[in-house]
Amino acid sequence: MDTPLKCLCVDDEPLALEVMRALIAGQPALKLISTAANALEAMEKIRQEKPDLIFCDINMPGTNGLDFARAIADQECAIIFTTAHPEYAVEAFELEALDYLTKPVSPDRFAKSVQKAQEYFELRRGKKDDKVELEEGHIFVKTDARLLKISYSDIHYVEAFADYVKIWIPGEKRIVTLQTMKKMEQGLPADKFIRIHRSYIVSIEKIEAVAGNNVVVAGKSLPIGKNYRDTFLELISSRRIGI
């Protein structure tokens, strides 16, 4: 991505804003264009500055970060939450947040979030018309002005990516399409796929092992979310998967 992403930081704590300034300054892919101390001020900055990416705290006076995200849902900008409270993560991702950073944010973790943002904007700029159609035995994904047919048997797992999903297939290849995890979960057959996390749906037949709170699929270790663990363990028991 040649042009840096224009960033707005929203936080009521001056020290937190200074930390974000330093982190952003260390990333050539980002450009800080403004800061705001509350949601009302941030909304005005969005109208004036039109940022690409917003780093937003959750616990703020007045309108909190989650309600702020709902209020700007129709805007073109993406949002990454930066908060000291991990308990809001599920709700944040349901609002299609691009990422969720827990304070104190390390430079390495921030760099990974920036990479995710870069990939997201590259996809959004190039594939706005993508969609997925779920059919018997396969799906059709619209990409590059054509429909690509993918058999259920070729899908290793599906990964959430804000308002997109990544469909991982053999050869560590991934197909990215504009779709929600909820729609994917509803459309994929329940006897072949199971959701194990807010960010992952896995092919049951591709499960290689379960180790603690992780599932190994096609050599990739994926986390099992606590809200999905009981259902997943019931499946393991009923299928008599040898683990």
C-alpha positions in Angstrom: 0.0 0.0 0.0 1.7 3.2 -1.2 -0.4 5.8 0.6 -0.4 5.7 4.4 -3.7 5.0 6.1 -5.1 8.2 7.7 -5.6 7.5 11.4 -7.7 9.1 14.1 -7.1 8.2 17.8 -10.0 8.5 20.3 -9.2 8.3 24.0 -10.0 10.4 27.0 -6.6 9.8 28.6 -3.8 12.1 27.3 -1.1 9.6 28.2 -2.8 6.9 26.2 -3.0 9.2 23.2 0.7 9.9 23.5 1.4 6.2 23.5 -0.6 5.8 20.3 1.2 8.7 18.7 4.5 6.9 19.3 3.2 3.6 18.0 1.8 5.1 14.9 4.9 7.2 14.3 6.9 3.9 14.1 4.7 2.5 11.3 5.3 4.0 7.8 1.9 2.5 6.7 0.1 4.9 9.1 -0.3 8.6 9.3 -1.9 10.2 12.4 -4.2 13.0 11.2 -6.0 13.9 14.4 -7.0 12.9 18.0 -10.2 13.2 20.0 -11.0 12.9 23.7 -14.6 11.7 23.3 -17.0 10.3 20.8 -18.7 13.6 20.1 -15.4 15.2 19.2 -14.4 12.2 17.2 -17.6 12.3 15.1 -16.8 15.9 14.1 -13.2 14.9 13.2 -14.6 12.1 11.0 -16.8 14.5 9.2 -13.9 17.0 8.7 -10.9 14.7 8.2 -12.4 11.5 6.8 -9.9 9.0 8.4 -9.4 5.5 7.0 -8.7 3.9 10.4 -9.8 4.8 13.9 -8.1 3.6 17.1 -10.7 3.9 19.8 -10.8 3.3 23.6 -14.0 1.7 25.0 -14.4 3.2 28.5 -14.9 6.9 27.8 -17.2 9.6 29.4 -20.5 10.1 27.6 -20.8 7.8 24.6 -18.5 4.7 25.1 -16.4 3.2 22.3 -18.9 0.5 21.4 -21.8 2.9 21.0 -19.5 5.2 19.0 -18.7 2.3 16.7 -22.4 1.6 16.2 -23.0 5.3 15.5 -20.4 5.4 12.7 -21.3 2.0 11.2 -22.3 3.6 7.9 -18.9 5.4 7.5 -16.1 4.1 5.3 -13.5 4.0 8.1 -12.5 0.8 9.9 -12.1 0.6 13.7 -9.5 -1.0 16.0 -10.3 -0.9 19.7 -7.6 -0.1 22.2 -8.7 -0.8 25.8 -7.6 -2.1 29.2 -10.8 -4.3 29.4 -10.6 -7.6 27.5 -14.1 -8.5 28.5 -15.6 -6.4 25.6 -13.8 -8.3 22.9 -16.8 -10.5 21.7 -19.1 -7.5 21.5 -16.4 -5.5 19.7 -15.9 -8.2 17.0 -19.7 -8.5 16.6 -19.5 -4.8 15.5 -17.0 -6.0 12.9 -14.0 -4.3 14.5 -10.8 -4.9 12.6 -8.8 -5.8 15.8 -8.9 -5.5 19.5 -5.8 -4.4 21.3 -5.5 -4.7 25.1 -3.5 -2.0 26.9 -0.6 -1.8 27.3 -0.1 -2.4 23.6 3.3 -3.8 22.7 5.0 -2.6 19.4 5.0 -6.2 18.1 1.3 -6.6 18.7 0.6 -3.2 17.2 2.6 -4.1 14.1 0.5 -7.2 13.6 -2.6 -5.1 13.8 -1.2 -2.7 11.2 -0.6 -5.6 8.9 -4.2 -6.7 9.3 -5.4 -3.2 8.5 -3.2 -3.0 5.4 -4.5 -6.3 4.1 -8.1 -5.2 4.9 -7.9 -2.0 2.9 -6.2 -3.6 0.0 -9.0 -6.1 -0.2 -11.7 -3.5 0.3 -10.3 -1.3 -2.5 -10.0 -4.2 -4.9 -12.9 -6.5 -4.2 -16.0 -4.5 -3.2 -18.3 -6.7 -5.4 -17.3 -10.0 -3.9 -19.9 -12.3 -2.4 -20.4 -16.0 -1.6 -23.2 -18.2 -2.6 -23.7 -21.4 -0.7 -25.0 -24.4 -2.7 -25.4 -28.2 -2.2 -21.9 -29.7 -1.8 -20.0 -26.5 -2.7 -19.9 -22.7 -2.6 -19.5 -20.2 -5.3 -17.3 -17.2 -4.5 -17.5 -14.2 -6.8 -14.0 -12.8 -7.3 -12.2 -10.9 -10.1 -15.4 -10.8 -12.2 -15.9 -14.6 -12.1 -17.6 -17.2 -9.9 -15.1 -19.6 -8.3 -16.5 -23.0 -7.2 -15.2 -24.4 -4.0 -16.2 -27.9 -2.8 -16.9 -28.3 0.9 -14.3 -31.0 1.0 -11.6 -28.5 0.0 -12.4 -26.1 2.8 -10.0 -26.4 5.8 -11.5 -23.5 7.8 -13.1 -20.1 7.5 -11.6 -17.1 9.3 -13.4 -13.8 10.1 -11.8 -10.6 8.8 -14.0 -7.7 9.8 -16.8 -7.7 7.2 -15.0 -10.2 5.0 -14.1 -13.8 5.5 -11.1 -15.8 4.5 -11.8 -19.3 3.2 -8.6 -21.4 3.6 -8.1 -24.2 1.1 -5.3 -26.7 0.3 -1.8 -25.4 -0.3 -2.2 -22.7 2.4 -4.2 -20.6 -0.1 -7.0 -18.3 1.1 -9.9 -16.8 -0.8 -11.2 -13.6 0.6 -14.8 -12.5 0.0 -17.3 -10.0 1.3 -19.4 -12.0 3.8 -20.2 -12.3 7.5 -19.3 -15.2 9.7 -23.0 -15.4 10.7 -24.1 -16.0 7.1 -21.3 -18.5 6.5 -22.2 -20.4 9.7 -25.9 -20.5 8.7 -25.1 -21.6 5.2 -22.5 -24.3 5.7 -23.8 -27.7 6.6 -23.7 -28.4 10.3 -22.7 -32.0 9.8 -19.5 -30.9 8.0 -18.5 -27.6 9.8 -18.5 -26.3 13.3 -17.8 -22.9 14.7 -15.1 -23.0 17.4 -14.5 -19.3 17.9 -16.0 -16.0 17.0 -13.3 -15.9 14.3 -13.2 -19.5 13.1 -15.4 -22.1 11.5 -13.6 -25.4 10.9 -14.2 -28.4 8.7 -14.9 -31.3 11.0 -13.2 -33.9 8.8 -10.0 -31.7 8.6 -9.6 -31.7 12.4 -6.2 -33.3 13.1 -5.9 -32.9 16.9 -7.2 -31.1 19.9 -4.6 -29.7 22.4 -5.9 -27.9 25.4 -7.9 -24.9 24.1 -6.8 -25.3 20.5 -7.8 -27.3 17.5 -5.2 -28.3 14.8 -6.6 -28.1 11.3 -4.3 -28.6 8.3 -1.3 -28.0 10.5 -2.7 -24.7 11.9 -3.5 -24.3 15.6 -6.8 -22.4 16.1 -8.2 -21.3 19.4 -11.4 -22.7 20.8 -13.6 -19.9 22.3 -15.1 -20.4 25.7 -18.6 -19.8 24.3 -18.1 -22.6 21.8 -16.1 -25.1 23.8 -19.0 -27.1 25.2 -20.7 -27.6 21.8 -17.3 -28.6 20.3 -16.5 -31.1 23.0 -20.0 -32.7 22.6 -19.2 -33.1 18.9 -15.8 -34.7 19.7 -17.5 -37.1 22.0 -20.3 -38.0 19.6 -17.9 -38.5 16.7 -15.5 -40.5 18.7 -12.6 -38.7 17.3 -9.4 -40.3 18.4 -7.5 -37.7 20.4 
